[in-house]
Amino acid sequence: MRKVLLLSYYWPPAGGPGVQRWLKNVVFLRKYGWDTIVITPENPVASSYDDSLLKEIPSDLEVHHTPARDPFRAYAMLRGKKDKQVSTGGIGLLKPKSKKQQLLNYIRANFFIPDARKGWNPYLLKQARNVLSDGDIDAIISTGPPHSTHLAAKQLKDEFDLPWLADFRDPWVNIFYNSFFPRTKRTKIKDQNLEDLVLNSADRILTVSPGLALEFEDRAQKVEILYNGYDPADLPAPETKKQEFFSLSYTGNFKPNQNVAALWTALAELVVENAQIKEALQIHFVGNIDPGVRESISACGLNSFVHDHGYQPHHYATKVMVDSSALIFIVPQTKDNNLILTGKLFEYLGSGTPLLSIAPPEGNAAEIIQECKRGKSLDYKNKEGIKARILELFGNWQKSKGFKVQEDLEPSLKYTREGSTKMLAEILNEFND
């Protein structure tokens, strides 16, 4: 069996879609003739942790845990956080109120380029050289964020002359939360040069969406879209009993640029205008919520309808997905967001639960939603359209006499995680045939 070396800062017990993406790839790659050796920090700083994912790691998988210098620990402590968890995706970073927070954001933006996790690279390189010196590795994969991991992978490619695949789960220079930071012109230029270096040097760039592929294709040798997909085994069968409430649910981190004023206003108006909705409505959140989102919900008088579950293990989130009456899906409001395709979408589709989709109507996500026959996506300011969709979802729920409305899963079966991994194996085979 051939072997690939995976360099991933995030690995169980860290949680989140980036961890699940590569955990699933590692598991399914064996079916297609590739074993994996993983190098990861022994104590990473992450936004969330999910011990349940540890059970999915094959017992005989070779995983090397290394030390890592990470200034995010000090950063988190200075921000008043007592544990090793830090904000993700800009949560809590928009409009910092204190001078100390503004200073910390300036330091984070300009002193750690491309990111603060680059302190892991010396330890990563030492361990990787030990593994690669055995001469039993056929390819290298680096995944980012953190994109500093790609810089270590380039050094290894240069030293050992192995095929290198650089996986971009998110943009680098153009990642949306960079706009929250006071980045200097010098920082932006240096960061752009590093991104260009990686794109030009990797034998293959992997991305999660057509949008990212479009952003990178003019600077890369070749770009492949490797969708996150969903694993049907992760999605339990929905409960067959009657639902007591009409539950609108959102799972995952709710970021500041997903705060859609028209959504909260539409819900606030509906509970005033429709007594049945007011009696039945519940709004569930499973994950970290930006403080600004909480403020918007409160300002619309919706607090009494909200059930905040906090961050939960992946199996908890998927249970909520399949048992909800409808799921809220929001593409972040940022530059070129018509090209954004979030990993959450595929599990939403796999759950069979109806969607309330707020996204660029002609974007990548909207196209897949429509392809899978799950309705149309509504513009962020289309309050009346959002109200009409909620009324439609509520009406269908009433017609089912409170039982979950189950959507047809057949159109979404092409987006399974195993299908993505099969494609990854085919790409790796190109370099080793």
C-alpha positions as a LaTeX table, in Angstrom:
\begin{tabular}{lrrr}
\hline
Residue & $x$ (\AA) & $y$ (\AA) & $z$ (\AA) \\
\hline
Met1 & 0.00 & 0.00 & 0.00 \\
Arg2 & 1.31 & 3.44 & $-0.90$ \\
Lys3 & 1.78 & 6.09 & 1.78 \\
Val4 & 1.06 & 9.79 & 1.99 \\
Leu5 & 2.32 & 12.14 & 4.71 \\
Leu6 & $-0.42$ & 14.49 & 5.99 \\
Leu7 & 0.60 & 17.71 & 7.75 \\
Ser8 & $-2.42$ & 19.00 & 9.66 \\
Tyr9 & $-2.43$ & 21.42 & 12.57 \\
Tyr10 & $-6.02$ & 20.42 & 13.40 \\
Trp11 & $-6.65$ & 16.80 & 14.32 \\
Pro12 & $-8.86$ & 15.13 & 16.95 \\
Pro13 & $-9.57$ & 15.99 & 19.68 \\
Ala14 & $-9.82$ & 19.38 & 17.94 \\
Gly15 & $-13.26$ & 19.69 & 16.37 \\
Gly16 & $-14.81$ & 21.37 & 13.37 \\
Pro17 & $-15.27$ & 20.75 & 9.64 \\
Gly18 & $-11.55$ & 21.02 & 8.82 \\
Val19 & $-10.77$ & 18.15 & 11.19 \\
Gln20 & $-13.62$ & 16.05 & 9.82 \\
Arg21 & $-12.51$ & 16.67 & 6.23 \\
Trp22 & $-9.12$ & 15.03 & 6.71 \\
Leu23 & $-10.17$ & 12.44 & 9.26 \\
Lys24 & $-12.67$ & 11.10 & 6.72 \\
Asn25 & $-10.13$ & 11.26 & 3.88 \\
Val26 & $-7.60$ & 9.29 & 5.94 \\
Val27 & $-10.17$ & 6.60 & 6.77 \\
Phe28 & $-11.47$ & 6.18 & 3.21 \\
Leu29 & $-8.06$ & 6.44 & 1.50 \\
Arg30 & $-7.18$ & 2.95 & 2.74 \\
Lys31 & $-10.02$ & 1.57 & 0.64 \\
Tyr32 & $-8.34$ & 3.05 & $-2.43$ \\
Gly33 & $-4.82$ & 1.82 & $-1.78$ \\
Trp34 & $-3.31$ & 4.66 & 0.28 \\
Asp35 & $-2.21$ & 4.61 & 3.90 \\
Thr36 & $-1.54$ & 7.87 & 5.76 \\
Ile37 & 1.01 & 9.03 & 8.30 \\
Val38 & $-0.18$ & 12.12 & 10.17 \\
Ile39 & 1.91 & 14.82 & 11.84 \\
Thr40 & 0.01 & 17.17 & 14.15 \\
Pro41 & 0.69 & 19.18 & 17.35 \\
Glu42 & 0.34 & 17.38 & 20.65 \\
Asn43 & $-1.61$ & 20.25 & 22.22 \\
Pro44 & $-3.07$ & 22.49 & 19.49 \\
Val45 & $-4.92$ & 25.72 & 20.20 \\
Ala46 & $-8.33$ & 25.40 & 18.57 \\
Ser47 & $-11.72$ & 27.06 & 18.70 \\
Ser48 & $-13.47$ & 23.85 & 19.74 \\
Tyr49 & $-12.76$ & 20.31 & 20.87 \\
Asp50 & $-14.67$ & 17.11 & 20.19 \\
Asp51 & $-13.38$ & 14.00 & 21.96 \\
Ser52 & $-15.94$ & 11.84 & 20.14 \\
Leu53 & $-13.89$ & 12.19 & 16.93 \\
Leu54 & $-11.04$ & 10.27 & 18.56 \\
Lys55 & $-13.13$ & 7.11 & 18.20 \\
Glu56 & $-13.04$ & 7.45 & 14.40 \\
Ile57 & $-9.24$ & 7.31 & 14.14 \\
Pro58 & $-8.11$ & 3.84 & 12.98 \\
Ser59 & $-6.33$ & 2.13 & 15.86 \\
Asp60 & $-3.31$ & 1.30 & 13.70 \\
Leu61 & $-2.97$ & 4.75 & 12.11 \\
Glu62 & 0.52 & 6.22 & 12.55 \\
Val63 & 0.12 & 9.67 & 14.13 \\
His64 & 3.08 & 11.76 & 15.31 \\
His65 & 2.31 & 14.45 & 17.89 \\
Thr66 & 4.90 & 17.20 & 18.17 \\
Pro67 & 5.42 & 20.22 & 20.42 \\
Ala68 & 4.31 & 23.60 & 19.02 \\
Arg69 & 5.11 & 27.15 & 19.99 \\
Asp70 & 1.86 & 29.03 & 19.73 \\
Pro71 & 1.48 & 32.68 & 20.73 \\
Phe72 & $-2.28$ & 32.18 & 20.58 \\
Arg73 & $-2.08$ & 30.78 & 24.10 \\
Ala74 & $-0.76$ & 34.09 & 25.38 \\
Tyr75 & $-3.20$ & 35.91 & 23.10 \\
Ala76 & $-6.14$ & 34.01 & 24.57 \\
Met77 & $-4.97$ & 34.64 & 28.13 \\
Leu78 & $-4.53$ & 38.38 & 27.48 \\
Arg79 & $-8.08$ & 38.46 & 26.12 \\
Gly80 & $-9.27$ & 36.95 & 29.38 \\
Lys81 & $-9.82$ & 33.38 & 28.19 \\
Lys82 & $-8.85$ & 30.78 & 30.77 \\
Asp83 & $-8.51$ & 27.76 & 28.49 \\
Lys84 & $-6.79$ & 26.98 & 25.20 \\
Gln85 & $-9.83$ & 27.74 & 23.05 \\
Val86 & $-9.70$ & 30.82 & 20.83 \\
Ser87 & $-12.19$ & 32.58 & 18.62 \\
Thr88 & $-12.62$ & 31.32 & 15.08 \\
Gly89 & $-13.75$ & 32.89 & 11.85 \\
Gly90 & $-13.79$ & 36.39 & 13.29 \\
Ile91 & $-16.16$ & 35.61 & 16.17 \\
Gly92 & $-15.83$ & 38.35 & 18.76 \\
Leu93 & $-13.27$ & 40.28 & 16.67 \\
Leu94 & $-15.58$ & 42.76 & 14.96 \\
Lys95 & $-15.36$ & 46.28 & 16.41 \\
Pro96 & $-13.11$ & 45.59 & 19.44 \\
Lys97 & $-14.19$ & 47.88 & 22.26 \\
Ser98 & $-11.06$ & 48.11 & 24.42 \\
Lys99 & $-7.66$ & 49.64 & 23.64 \\
Lys100 & $-6.03$ & 46.38 & 24.76 \\
Gln101 & $-8.12$ & 44.39 & 22.29 \\
Gln102 & $-7.23$ & 46.80 & 19.49 \\
Leu103 & $-3.53$ & 46.47 & 20.31 \\
Leu104 & $-3.74$ & 42.68 & 20.43 \\
Asn105 & $-5.50$ & 42.62 & 17.07 \\
Tyr106 & $-2.77$ & 44.82 & 15.58 \\
Ile107 & $-0.06$ & 42.48 & 16.88 \\
Arg108 & $-1.93$ & 39.41 & 15.66 \\
Ala109 & $-2.41$ & 40.98 & 12.20 \\
Asn110 & 1.12 & 42.24 & 11.57 \\
Phe111 & 3.63 & 40.27 & 13.66 \\
Phe112 & 2.56 & 36.74 & 12.71 \\
Ile113 & 2.55 & 36.34 & 8.94 \\
Pro114 & 0.88 & 34.35 & 7.53 \\
Asp115 & $-0.47$ & 33.29 & 10.93 \\
Ala116 & 0.46 & 32.69 & 14.54 \\
Arg117 & 0.64 & 28.92 & 14.08 \\
Lys118 & 3.92 & 29.24 & 12.17 \\
Gly119 & 5.62 & 28.52 & 15.49 \\
Trp120 & 4.72 & 24.87 & 14.89 \\
Asn121 & 6.83 & 24.64 & 11.74 \\
Pro122 & 10.26 & 23.95 & 13.32 \\
Tyr123 & 8.83 & 20.97 & 15.25 \\
Leu124 & 6.80 & 19.83 & 12.26 \\
Leu125 & 9.87 & 19.91 & 10.01 \\
Lys126 & 12.02 & 17.98 & 12.46 \\
Gln127 & 9.47 & 15.17 & 12.76 \\
Ala128 & 8.67 & 15.14 & 9.04 \\
Arg129 & 12.34 & 14.79 & 8.14 \\
Asn130 & 12.58 & 11.77 & 10.45 \\
Val131 & 9.57 & 10.16 & 8.76 \\
Leu132 & 10.66 & 11.01 & 5.22 \\
Ser133 & 14.25 & 9.82 & 5.75 \\
Asp134 & 12.94 & 6.25 & 5.78 \\
Gly135 & 12.13 & 6.69 & 2.08 \\
Asp136 & 8.73 & 5.03 & 2.39 \\
Ile137 & 6.51 & 8.05 & 1.57 \\
Asp138 & 5.05 & 8.62 & $-1.91$ \\
Ala139 & 3.50 & 12.09 & $-1.51$ \\
Ile140 & 2.97 & 14.97 & 0.91 \\
Ile141 & $-0.30$ & 16.76 & 1.70 \\
Ser142 & $-0.51$ & 19.97 & 3.71 \\
Thr143 & $-3.85$ & 21.45 & 4.74 \\
Gly144 & $-4.64$ & 24.99 & 5.79 \\
Pro145 & $-5.64$ & 27.05 & 7.60 \\
Pro146 & $-3.23$ & 27.53 & 9.18 \\
His147 & $-1.61$ & 28.32 & 5.85 \\
Ser148 & 1.82 & 28.52 & 7.47 \\
Thr149 & 1.75 & 24.70 & 7.29 \\
His150 & 2.10 & 24.98 & 3.51 \\
Leu151 & 5.42 & 26.80 & 3.95 \\
Ala152 & 6.82 & 23.83 & 5.86 \\
Ala153 & 5.50 & 21.49 & 3.18 \\
Lys154 & 7.33 & 23.47 & 0.48 \\
Gln155 & 10.61 & 23.03 & 2.34 \\
Leu156 & 10.00 & 19.29 & 2.51 \\
Lys157 & 9.17 & 19.10 & $-1.19$ \\
Asp158 & 12.41 & 20.91 & $-2.03$ \\
Glu159 & 14.47 & 18.65 & 0.23 \\
Phe160 & 12.95 & 15.27 & $-0.64$ \\
Asp161 & 11.65 & 15.87 & $-4.19$ \\
Leu162 & 8.20 & 14.38 & $-3.52$ \\
Pro163 & 4.82 & 15.28 & $-5.05$ \\
Trp164 & 3.09 & 17.88 & $-2.88$ \\
Leu165 & $-0.64$ & 18.61 & $-2.68$ \\
Ala166 & $-1.59$ & 21.85 & $-0.86$ \\
Asp167 & $-5.16$ & 21.80 & 0.46 \\
Phe168 & $-6.93$ & 25.15 & 0.90 \\
Arg169 & $-10.04$ & 24.74 & 3.05 \\
Asp170 & $-10.39$ & 28.54 & 3.15 \\
Pro171 & $-8.85$ & 31.46 & 1.28 \\
Trp172 & $-5.46$ & 32.76 & 2.43 \\
Val173 & $-4.96$ & 36.46 & 1.72 \\
Asn174 & $-8.63$ & 37.02 & 0.98 \\
Ile175 & $-10.06$ & 35.17 & 3.98 \\
Phe176 & $-12.87$ & 37.39 & 5.21 \\
Tyr177 & $-11.67$ & 38.04 & 8.77 \\
Asn178 & $-8.52$ & 39.72 & 7.48 \\
Ser179 & $-10.79$ & 42.69 & 6.81 \\
Phe180 & $-11.43$ & 42.91 & 10.57 \\
Phe181 & $-7.72$ & 43.40 & 11.30 \\
Pro182 & $-5.61$ & 46.58 & 10.98 \\
Arg183 & $-3.19$ & 45.05 & 8.45 \\
Thr184 & $-0.44$ & 47.33 & 7.15 \\
Lys185 & 0.49 & 47.64 & 3.46 \\
Arg186 & 3.76 & 45.85 & 4.19 \\
Thr187 & 1.89 & 42.96 & 5.83 \\
Lys188 & $-0.46$ & 42.59 & 2.88 \\
Ile189 & 2.42 & 42.50 & 0.38 \\
Lys190 & 4.39 & 39.91 & 2.38 \\
Asp191 & 1.31 & 37.75 & 2.84 \\
Gln192 & 0.48 & 37.92 & $-0.87$ \\
Asn193 & 4.01 & 36.90 & $-1.81$ \\
Leu194 & 3.84 & 33.86 & 0.48 \\
Glu195 & 0.50 & 32.80 & $-0.96$ \\
Asp196 & 1.85 & 33.14 & $-4.50$ \\
Leu197 & 4.91 & 31.08 & $-3.56$ \\
Val198 & 2.79 & 28.17 & $-2.35$ \\
Leu199 & 0.39 & 28.30 & $-5.28$ \\
Asn200 & 3.25 & 28.33 & $-7.77$ \\
Ser201 & 5.25 & 25.57 & $-6.04$ \\
Ala202 & 2.70 & 22.87 & $-5.17$ \\
Asp203 & 2.19 & 20.08 & $-7.69$ \\
Arg204 & $-1.55$ & 20.29 & $-7.07$ \\
Ile205 & $-3.82$ & 22.73 & $-5.26$ \\
Leu206 & $-6.90$ & 21.22 & $-3.63$ \\
Thr207 & $-9.86$ & 23.45 & $-2.81$ \\
Val208 & $-13.35$ & 22.98 & $-1.40$ \\
Ser209 & $-15.32$ & 24.97 & $-3.99$ \\
Pro210 & $-15.40$ & 26.25 & $-7.56$ \\
Gly211 & $-15.00$ & 29.76 & $-6.14$ \\
Leu212 & $-11.66$ & 29.03 & $-4.51$ \\
Ala213 & $-10.52$ & 27.18 & $-7.61$ \\
Leu214 & $-11.29$ & 30.27 & $-9.67$ \\
Glu215 & $-9.32$ & 32.46 & $-7.25$ \\
Phe216 & $-6.20$ & 30.29 & $-7.48$ \\
Glu217 & $-6.17$ & 28.83 & $-10.99$ \\
Asp218 & $-4.14$ & 31.58 & $-12.67$ \\
Arg219 & $-1.26$ & 31.10 & $-10.21$ \\
Ala220 & $-1.28$ & 27.34 & $-9.69$ \\
Gln221 & $-0.04$ & 24.45 & $-11.83$ \\
Lys222 & $-3.41$ & 22.76 & $-11.49$ \\
Val223 & $-6.38$ & 23.13 & $-9.15$ \\
Glu224 & $-8.73$ & 20.32 & $-8.14$ \\
Ile225 & $-12.06$ & 20.77 & $-6.33$ \\
Leu226 & $-12.36$ & 18.29 & $-3.48$ \\
Tyr227 & $-15.77$ & 18.86 & $-1.91$ \\
Asn228 & $-16.12$ & 18.27 & 1.82 \\
Gly229 & $-19.19$ & 16.16 & 1.26 \\
Tyr230 & $-21.02$ & 14.22 & 3.94 \\
Asp231 & $-20.78$ & 10.75 & 5.39 \\
Pro232 & $-24.21$ & 9.05 & 5.54 \\
Ala233 & $-22.95$ & 7.03 & 8.51 \\
Asp234 & $-22.71$ & 10.27 & 10.54 \\
Leu235 & $-26.37$ & 11.09 & 10.08 \\
Pro236 & $-28.78$ & 9.15 & 12.31 \\
Ala237 & $-32.28$ & 8.30 & 11.24 \\
Pro238 & $-34.72$ & 11.06 & 12.25 \\
Glu239 & $-37.12$ & 10.49 & 15.08 \\
Thr240 & $-40.45$ & 9.14 & 13.90 \\
Lys241 & $-42.51$ & 10.71 & 16.65 \\
Lys242 & $-44.53$ & 13.87 & 16.16 \\
Gln243 & $-42.63$ & 17.13 & 16.67 \\
Glu244 & $-44.09$ & 19.25 & 19.44 \\
Phe245 & $-42.49$ & 22.46 & 18.10 \\
Phe246 & $-41.56$ & 23.96 & 14.74 \\
Ser247 & $-37.79$ & 24.05 & 15.19 \\
Leu248 & $-35.54$ & 26.26 & 13.07 \\
Ser249 & $-31.95$ & 25.20 & 13.75 \\
Tyr250 & $-28.45$ & 26.39 & 12.95 \\
Thr251 & $-25.42$ & 24.20 & 13.64 \\
Gly252 & $-21.81$ & 25.40 & 13.61 \\
Asn253 & $-20.12$ & 28.69 & 14.39 \\
Phe254 & $-22.37$ & 31.69 & 13.74 \\
Lys255 & $-19.97$ & 34.37 & 12.52 \\
Pro256 & $-20.47$ & 38.14 & 12.52 \\
Asn257 & $-20.74$ & 38.31 & 8.74 \\
Gln258 & $-23.60$ & 35.82 & 8.85 \\
Asn259 & $-25.73$ & 38.16 & 10.92 \\
Val260 & $-28.71$ & 38.79 & 8.62 \\
Ala261 & $-30.90$ & 41.57 & 9.98 \\
Ala262 & $-33.73$ & 40.68 & 7.60 \\
Leu263 & $-33.94$ & 37.16 & 9.08 \\
Trp264 & $-34.43$ & 38.33 & 12.65 \\
Thr265 & $-36.85$ & 41.06 & 11.55 \\
Ala266 & $-38.86$ & 38.55 & 9.51 \\
Leu267 & $-39.13$ & 36.18 & 12.46 \\
Ala268 & $-40.05$ & 39.04 & 14.82 \\
Glu269 & $-42.85$ & 40.12 & 12.49 \\
Leu270 & $-44.12$ & 36.58 & 11.99 \\
Val271 & $-44.52$ & 35.88 & 15.70 \\
Val272 & $-46.62$ & 39.05 & 15.95 \\
Glu273 & $-48.67$ & 38.39 & 12.82 \\
Asn274 & $-49.17$ & 34.64 & 13.18 \\
Ala275 & $-50.32$ & 33.24 & 16.52 \\
Gln276 & $-49.68$ & 29.65 & 15.42 \\
Ile277 & $-46.04$ & 30.38 & 14.60 \\
Lys278 & $-45.62$ & 32.23 & 17.89 \\
Glu279 & $-46.92$ & 29.19 & 19.78 \\
Ala280 & $-44.85$ & 26.62 & 17.89 \\
Leu281 & $-41.56$ & 28.36 & 17.05 \\
Gln282 & $-38.22$ & 27.36 & 18.54 \\
Ile283 & $-34.83$ & 28.64 & 17.29 \\
His284 & $-31.91$ & 26.32 & 18.06 \\
Phe285 & $-28.20$ & 27.13 & 17.90 \\
Val286 & $-25.53$ & 24.43 & 18.22 \\
Gly287 & $-22.12$ & 26.09 & 18.21 \\
Asn288 & $-20.34$ & 29.34 & 19.06 \\
Ile289 & $-22.33$ & 32.52 & 18.40 \\
Asp290 & $-20.81$ & 35.94 & 17.77 \\
Pro291 & $-21.89$ & 38.51 & 20.40 \\
Gly292 & $-23.22$ & 40.81 & 17.68 \\
Val293 & $-25.61$ & 38.07 & 16.52 \\
Arg294 & $-26.93$ & 37.69 & 20.06 \\
Glu295 & $-27.49$ & 41.45 & 20.26 \\
Ser296 & $-29.47$ & 41.46 & 17.01 \\
Ile297 & $-31.67$ & 38.59 & 18.16 \\
Ser298 & $-32.30$ & 40.30 & 21.48 \\
Ala299 & $-33.10$ & 43.64 & 19.80 \\
Cys300 & $-35.82$ & 41.89 & 17.79 \\
Gly301 & $-37.39$ & 40.45 & 20.94 \\
Leu302 & $-36.67$ & 36.82 & 20.00 \\
Asn303 & $-34.78$ & 35.69 & 23.10 \\
Ser304 & $-37.72$ & 33.69 & 24.45 \\
Phe305 & $-37.69$ & 31.51 & 21.32 \\
Val306 & $-33.95$ & 30.78 & 21.40 \\
His307 & $-32.39$ & 27.54 & 22.65 \\
Asp308 & $-28.61$ & 27.91 & 22.83 \\
His309 & $-26.92$ & 24.49 & 23.03 \\
Gly310 & $-23.36$ & 25.90 & 22.89 \\
Tyr311 & $-20.59$ & 23.97 & 21.18 \\
Gln312 & $-21.38$ & 20.24 & 21.10 \\
Pro313 & $-19.77$ & 17.07 & 19.69 \\
His314 & $-20.33$ & 16.36 & 16.02 \\
His315 & $-22.80$ & 13.53 & 16.69 \\
Tyr316 & $-24.93$ & 15.92 & 18.77 \\
Ala317 & $-25.00$ & 18.45 & 15.92 \\
Thr318 & $-26.00$ & 15.87 & 13.32 \\
Lys319 & $-28.79$ & 14.63 & 15.60 \\
Val320 & $-30.16$ & 18.17 & 15.77 \\
Met321 & $-29.88$ & 18.44 & 11.97 \\
Val322 & $-32.01$ & 15.38 & 11.27 \\
Asp323 & $-34.59$ & 16.08 & 13.99 \\
Ser324 & $-35.23$ & 19.76 & 13.16 \\
Ser325 & $-38.21$ & 21.02 & 11.20 \\
Ala326 & $-35.95$ & 23.21 & 9.06 \\
Leu327 & $-32.30$ & 24.30 & 8.95 \\
Ile328 & $-30.95$ & 27.84 & 8.62 \\
Phe329 & $-28.17$ & 28.07 & 6.05 \\
Ile330 & $-26.31$ & 31.37 & 5.58 \\
Val331 & $-23.37$ & 32.05 & 3.29 \\
Pro332 & $-21.12$ & 34.73 & 4.88 \\
Gln333 & $-21.61$ & 38.29 & 3.67 \\
Thr334 & $-18.20$ & 39.13 & 2.27 \\
Lys335 & $-16.36$ & 39.89 & $-0.96$ \\
Asp336 & $-17.01$ & 37.36 & $-3.74$ \\
Asn337 & $-19.35$ & 35.39 & $-1.48$ \\
Asn338 & $-21.11$ & 34.03 & $-4.54$ \\
Leu339 & $-18.05$ & 31.75 & $-4.78$ \\
Ile340 & $-18.24$ & 30.49 & $-1.17$ \\
Leu341 & $-19.25$ & 26.89 & $-0.51$ \\
Thr342 & $-19.26$ & 26.01 & 3.18 \\
Gly343 & $-18.70$ & 22.45 & 4.37 \\
Lys344 & $-21.83$ & 22.54 & 6.50 \\
Leu345 & $-24.02$ & 22.60 & 3.39 \\
Phe346 & $-23.35$ & 18.97 & 2.49 \\
Glu347 & $-24.37$ & 17.57 & 5.87 \\
Tyr348 & $-27.45$ & 19.78 & 5.74 \\
Leu349 & $-28.31$ & 18.21 & 2.39 \\
Gly350 & $-27.57$ & 14.72 & 3.70 \\
Ser351 & $-29.88$ & 15.24 & 6.69 \\
Gly352 & $-32.93$ & 15.43 & 4.46 \\
Thr353 & $-34.22$ & 18.39 & 6.48 \\
Pro354 & $-35.79$ & 21.33 & 4.57 \\
Leu355 & $-33.61$ & 24.44 & 4.21 \\
Leu356 & $-34.05$ & 28.15 & 4.74 \\
Ser357 & $-31.15$ & 29.29 & 2.56 \\
Ile358 & $-29.87$ & 32.87 & 2.62 \\
Ala359 & $-27.09$ & 33.21 & 0.08 \\
Pro360 & $-26.24$ & 34.87 & $-3.23$ \\
Pro361 & $-29.02$ & 33.51 & $-5.49$ \\
Glu362 & $-26.57$ & 32.88 & $-8.36$ \\
Gly363 & $-23.71$ & 31.61 & $-6.17$ \\
Asn364 & $-21.97$ & 28.22 & $-5.89$ \\
Ala365 & $-23.98$ & 27.20 & $-2.83$ \\
Ala366 & $-27.31$ & 28.22 & $-4.39$ \\
Glu367 & $-26.51$ & 26.16 & $-7.49$ \\
Ile368 & $-25.89$ & 23.00 & $-5.47$ \\
Ile369 & $-28.98$ & 23.59 & $-3.32$ \\
Gln370 & $-31.11$ & 23.94 & $-6.44$ \\
Glu371 & $-29.37$ & 20.97 & $-8.11$ \\
Cys372 & $-30.34$ & 18.86 & $-5.09$ \\
Lys373 & $-33.93$ & 20.16 & $-5.35$ \\
Arg374 & $-33.84$ & 21.86 & $-1.95$ \\
Gly375 & $-35.36$ & 25.20 & $-2.89$ \\
Lys376 & $-34.03$ & 28.60 & $-3.87$ \\
Ser377 & $-31.58$ & 30.80 & $-1.98$ \\
Leu378 & $-32.73$ & 34.24 & $-0.85$ \\
Asp379 & $-30.81$ & 37.51 & $-0.83$ \\
Tyr380 & $-29.72$ & 38.90 & 2.55 \\
Lys381 & $-32.05$ & 41.92 & 2.33 \\
Asn382 & $-35.06$ & 40.05 & 0.98 \\
Lys383 & $-37.12$ & 40.20 & 4.16 \\
Glu384 & $-40.40$ & 39.44 & 2.40 \\
Gly385 & $-38.86$ & 36.47 & 0.59 \\
Ile386 & $-37.48$ & 35.14 & 3.89 \\
Lys387 & $-40.90$ & 35.55 & 5.54 \\
Ala388 & $-42.57$ & 33.73 & 2.65 \\
Arg389 & $-40.10$ & 30.85 & 2.86 \\
Ile390 & $-40.58$ & 30.49 & 6.64 \\
Leu391 & $-44.36$ & 30.49 & 6.11 \\
Glu392 & $-43.95$ & 27.84 & 3.41 \\
Leu393 & $-41.81$ & 25.66 & 5.67 \\
Phe394 & $-44.24$ & 26.12 & 8.56 \\
Gly395 & $-47.21$ & 25.32 & 6.32 \\
Asn396 & $-45.59$ & 22.11 & 5.10 \\
Trp397 & $-44.83$ & 21.15 & 8.70 \\
Gln398 & $-48.47$ & 21.73 & 9.64 \\
Lys399 & $-49.67$ & 19.65 & 6.65 \\
Ser400 & $-47.49$ & 16.80 & 7.89 \\
Lys401 & $-49.37$ & 17.10 & 11.20 \\
Gly402 & $-46.16$ & 17.94 & 13.06 \\
Phe403 & $-44.07$ & 15.09 & 11.69 \\
Lys404 & $-40.77$ & 15.97 & 10.04 \\
Val405 & $-40.90$ & 16.75 & 6.33 \\
Gln406 & $-38.21$ & 14.52 & 4.79 \\
Glu407 & $-36.64$ & 15.71 & 1.54 \\
Asp408 & $-35.52$ & 13.38 & $-1.25$ \\
Leu409 & $-31.86$ & 12.40 & $-0.65$ \\
Glu410 & $-31.19$ & 10.92 & $-4.09$ \\
Pro411 & $-29.91$ & 14.15 & $-5.73$ \\
Ser412 & $-27.38$ & 14.74 & $-2.92$ \\
Leu413 & $-25.78$ & 11.28 & $-2.99$ \\
Lys414 & $-23.08$ & 12.48 & $-5.43$ \\
Tyr415 & $-21.63$ & 14.63 & $-2.61$ \\
Thr416 & $-20.54$ & 11.91 & $-0.18$ \\
Arg417 & $-17.16$ & 12.08 & 1.57 \\
Glu418 & $-16.12$ & 8.71 & 0.18 \\
Gly419 & $-16.71$ & 10.00 & $-3.35$ \\
Ser420 & $-14.38$ & 12.94 & $-2.63$ \\
Thr421 & $-11.74$ & 10.62 & $-1.20$ \\
Lys422 & $-11.90$ & 8.39 & $-4.27$ \\
Met423 & $-11.12$ & 11.46 & $-6.35$ \\
Leu424 & $-8.22$ & 12.32 & $-4.02$ \\
Ala425 & $-6.79$ & 8.81 & $-4.47$ \\
Glu426 & $-7.01$ & 9.19 & $-8.25$ \\
Ile427 & $-5.06$ & 12.47 & $-8.03$ \\
Leu428 & $-2.38$ & 10.82 & $-5.87$ \\
Asn429 & $-2.17$ & 7.93 & $-8.31$ \\
Glu430 & $-1.33$ & 10.34 & $-11.13$ \\
Phe431 & 2.01 & 11.09 & $-9.45$ \\
Asn432 & 2.83 & 7.48 & $-8.65$ \\
Asp433 & 1.78 & 5.39 & $-11.64$ \\
\hline
\end{tabular}
